[in-house]
Amino acid sequence: MCGLMKLPPIQKAKTMKTINHEVTNEDPLMSITDAAKYCGVGQTTMYQLIQRHNLPTIRLTSDTKIRKSTLEHFINSKTEKR
């Protein structure tokens, strides 16, 4: 008989903040580099914004992507109304 390894129990993923907006084909996934350029910040700042504000990202293999609409929603929510 093969020795079977006992696997640790599956843990729940951290709850992700949900942003209610429609996702369409015109809602491209952006690399962190492109997202940073779009926002006018550096890559490190972009990663910090994602972490601090719990912005939803998508992992594709080793790449992290973020939807353009997520960035637009975040920017609009931070824009001061005068």
C-alpha angles and dihedrals in degrees: 000000000000117000108246120209117229108234122213117253117273112258125215115255117246112271112259122216109248119225113199110222136120118264115212137171086262089062102090127195111243129204116238088251092054092043090052091050090047090053094041095241137109125265094255091053090048091054089048092051091050091050099041096046096035092235111184115249134180124229115214108181102304095338125097116212133185128197117248090228090057090056092045091050091049093048092047091049090053096046111109116234114224 
